[in-house]
Structure formats: structure tokens, C-alpha cells
Amino acid sequence: MPDTPPPGTPAVRRRAVLAAATAAAVPVLTAAAVTPASAAPPSAAAASGAPAAAAAHGKRPRALPGGGDLGPNVLVFDPSAPDIQARLDAVFRQQESAQFGTGRYALLFRPGTYHGLNAQLGFYTSIAGLGLSPDDTTVHGDVTVDAGWFGGNATQNFWRSAENLALVPASGTNRWAVAQAAPFRRMHVHGGLDLAPSGYGWASGGYIADSRIEGQVGPYSQQQWYTRDSAIGSWLNGVWNMVFSGVEGAPAQSFPAPPYTTLDTTPVSREKPFLYVDGRGGFRVFLPAKRTGARGVTWGKGTPRGSSLPLSRFYVARPGVSAATLNQALAQGLHLLLTPGVYHLDRPVRVNRAGTVVLGLGYATLIPDNGVTALKVADVDGVRLAGFLVDAGPVNSRTLLEIGPPGARRDHSADPTTVQDVFVRIGGAGAGRATTSMVVNNRHTIVDHTWVWRADHGEGVGWETNRADYGVVVNGDDVLATGLFVEHFNKYDVQWNGQRGRTIFFQNEKAYDAPDQAAIQNGPVKGYAAYKVGAGVTTHEGWGLGSYCFYNVDPTIVQHHGFAAPDVPGVKFHDLLVVSLGGQGQYEHVINDLGAPTSGTSTVPSTVVSYP
């Protein structure tokens, strides 16, 4: 198969192992480039874990301050700032190929108009406007993701984001050639949007929400994509799995030819919290309101619905702060703003208060060092988790992220927990292990765009080296997933035990590195399904779900099916597919015993339009 397939042709997705690990990032920009939120940064005592030391000596820890400086890796620009392009280029040079580096950056633009910029985004880089509406911050230029660093292959363009900006692309079309964990939120593109790299090499994304693209969206070689609660001028083509919910201008339902799954509305949604500046120039965090039967953008008719919090209500955390300090801040009633960087945790961060916000900037990364769970949420209303990465540590964690305790039963329908742009990684940046990555126990939780990934390349990668049996386990009832990406787990990628669960868009690859058929044998069944609905579930529904296999260690491996579910009237699926990438392993069926087997070396999906 050629490296640059023509538009609309299936592109085999093969992520090559990088030749060498990326060196740790060296900061290139200093705090002098940052506009501080206030003059009161967290104290050195707080950052060093002084609360834990005070508690150990029977002393009451000093109260932690809210607000503060956002740190050296948050760059805040205004239209009069000099050398903006040079500063953007400096960050990009550092981050372009730093796939497993430690650099983390947030590029923030105050409201106004900017001319002649091309913000190229590398790894762990977020760009965002600081208005209440995307139209408050207009860039005459581009926010670009391309794949020159990887020979024109965009399938490893992970961990970057664009939010809350209006773009007037220089050529009329902006290029956003991404793979997983690269959200495009609250964007207004006055032109078209190209989702493929220059040269139309392989691409495997992606996610758009709460955005308006005035022109055409061109996926070209993109294999799958999910667009939610947005407005588009038109949509060009589809390869395997293109899903739309609540999108004005979306193509009509037509799966599998073309492979469009289209829902008129999204059942429940609540947009991600975001940082903005108020009329006096101070930082606040906006909390969008919940919508039911959502369609189109939230910001099209003036100020969006919701509430806001001043930065003084947040503990502004810096890398090096202890888990004890983060927990003290939460116990004081503060929310958490995690500034860009890597945070090592020796105990879980515990979110016990209703309405708590934990918001990361620039892919702030939590690493549990000693086998603990990185973050636990209590059975309470309205928690919002957004914008951070959880990276497994070398000691096996039973779980990495727990949304609610085991047995959680409270009704949170009026004010659910939302988990948005929260990503989980096991291996790749080094040895990492976890039995289960994300567990959702709380009822009515909305998981809105996650990528839960057991690494298939990088450092610390191997069938047992970065062992992780389960990706996402849902035990809570009435949970909704919109944009669920889960890949490469040793057993079930998704196991759904709760009642009345719903998933709109699912993307999966089975683990590449299974050594042989015996390694994946599930009792009498050949292989673990990518998405399994528990035997006791009586009501469940999914739309636009795909699973791919690429068993490159042993291409003779056979996977019985991609999906497994009880054969009961209330369990329904729409528009399912399985694909054998180049014949490296095969599927016998799509769901249970239904659906044709994949065919030889032909990378052509086997589909089921409706189950049962």
C-alpha cells in the first residue's frame, strides 16, 4: 500500500516504533514571557509538601492561597506583544517530535485581533483564546498540525489541543492533521478545515466539539472521526467511521457507504471548563451549563450559559507540589488548576466535594509513583475533571482513575460528573503498569472525549512490561460516553457492567504485541472483545463503534469478535465495524456470532448496521 493514499481510500495504520526515545525537554521561554494572574504564587513551603510535615508534628497546616502566577510554561499574549511568532516557533521546535518528553506548554491569547501568525503545535502544547466566545480572539493565520516530523504520517500526532479561537486561515483552509488526544473545541474557522497531513499520508484521529467551520471539513485519509454539537459548511468524505451528533450541516445517515453515523442531537452534554479574562483583565474559569438534546454551538448567540469562578477560588498548582498539598487545597474548599508539567504522586488526589473543578493546562501530567490510584472522586454531584494526562508509574496500580467509589448509587442526573480531555497512558514514556486504567462507578457520569492507551511504541513496552488488562470499566448506571478511544489492552479494552449505558463513537485497536493465540485466549472464546457489555445488562445502546486488529508479532492470531453483548431486546448497537489491518490477524465476526469475517490481507471493514 502506498505511503500517500489518495483521498478517501482506506489507509493502513501502522505506528512504527521510534528509533530513539525523545530527550527530556529543556525550557526555552522564561517567566518573563508570562502575564501573571496575580502577584501571589504558591509558597515554596506549600510546593514542598509542608502540610504533610505539619500534620506529622501535630500542627495545623497553614492555609493555602488561592490564585497566583500560572508559571513559566503558560505563555499569555496580547495583540501588542512583540515577537509572538518567534515565541511560538521556539516552543514548536522543542515540542515537534518530543513525543515522550517532559515539556508541557499552554499558549493563551487575550481577546483581540492577531495578524499573520502560524501557530504550529507539537506534543503537549495547547493553544486557546481567553474570551468568553471564540470570536473574542481572532487570529488571521493558522493553528497548524502537520506530520513532517514523522515522514508525513500523522498517526502519532497525539496530545495537543486548540480551543476558543476564531481563525481566518491564510490559504482559506486550516490544517489539523491529528490522531488521538487532540481535541478541537470551541473553534470558529472562517474557511475550511483539512484533517489530513500534507501529502495525504496516514491519519487516525480525532474529535471536534462546540465548533463552527464555515467551509468544508476534509478528512481525506482520516480513518475515523467524531464531531459533536457543532456546525459545518459541508463534509467531504469518509474512510471507515465518521460519527456526528448534534451537528448542523452533518451528512445524512448512510453507514456503511459512505460510513456516516448521524444523530440529530446529543442526548446530554456539558462543555469543558475553560480559562478566560474578565473585563478587568483578571483570570476566571467558565463552567458551561448542561444541555439535553443538544445541537449546534453553545456560543453562537452571545454569552454562553453557565457560571464562572475567579482564579482566587483555585489552588494554582506547580510541578513539584505534593499530593498532600493538593488534598489540603481541596479540603479547604479550593478547586485545582494544574499548570503545565509533570506531577508525581505518592497517594491519591481525593475529590470529595460536590462541584469541584480539576482543570489542567498544557497537558499537566499525574504520575502515581508507588502503585496508588492517581485520582479518586467521591459519590457527589457536579465534579468536573478536564485537560490532564494520567501516566502509569512503574509499580502496578490497581486503578489509575476512579470516578466514584465501588457501589456508588446516588442519582446525579441533575448535575453529573464530567470527564473531558482526560487521557490515560500506560508505558511509552517509560515502564508503566496498571490492572485497570479508568473505573466509572458514579451514575450519570459523562465521559466526553478520552483516549485510554496502553502504549504500543516508545520505552517500557512489551506484552508483560506494560501489562494493563482493562482500559475502561463502567459499573455505574446511566453513564454516557461521547468520543471513547481505548486501545491495546491485554484483555477487555472496555467492559460495561452498568445499566442504561450509551456510547456515541468508539475507536479501538486490539493489542499489537500478543505473542500467540494462547496469550489472548478467553476460555473457549478466541480473544477478548474490544467492547464487552456485561451478561447482566438489560439496557445499553451504542452508535458508530469500530475495532481494528494488527497482530504483528503473530499474524496468525484469530479474534472471534470485536464486540460482545447479551442477546436481549434492550441491548442495541448501530453501525459497527471490524478491520484487519493488512491481514495481521483476523476477526471471525463483528459482534457475538454476527457479521462476516475479515478477509485476508484486504484492509476492508466487515460491518453490522444493526444489532440485534
Buried (B, 14 or more C-beta within 10 A) or exposed (E): EEEBBEEBBBBBBBBEEBEEBBEEBEEBBEBEBBBBBBEBBBBEBBBBBBBBBBEEEEEEBEEBBBBBBBBBBBBBBBBEBEEBBEBBBBBBEBBBBBBBBBBBBBBBBBBBEBEEBBBBBBBBBBBBBBBBBBBBBBBBBBBBBBBEBBEBBBBBBBBBBBBBBBBBBBEEBBBBBBBBBBBBBBBBBBBBBBBBBBBBBBBBBBBBBBBBBBBBBBBBBBBBBBBBBBBBBEBBBBBBBBBBBBBBBBBEBBBBEBBBBBBEBBBBBBBBBBBBBEEEEBBBBBBBEBBEEBBBBBBBEEEBEBEBBBBBBBBBBBBBBBBBBBBBBBBBEBBBBBBBBBBBBEBBBBBBBBBBBBBBBBBBBBBBBEBBBBBBBBBBBBBBBBBBBBBBBBBBBEBBBBBBEEEBEBEBEEBBBBBBBBBBBBBBBBBBBBBBBBBBBBBBBBBBBBBBBBBBBBBBBEBEBBBBBBBBBBBBBBBBBBBBBBBBBBBBBBBBBBBBBBBBBBBBBBBBBBBEBEBBEBEEEBBBBBBBBBEEBEBBBBBBBBBBBBBBBBBEBBBBBBBBBBEBEEBBBBBBBBBBBBBBBBBBBBBBEBBEBBEEBEBBBBBBEEBB
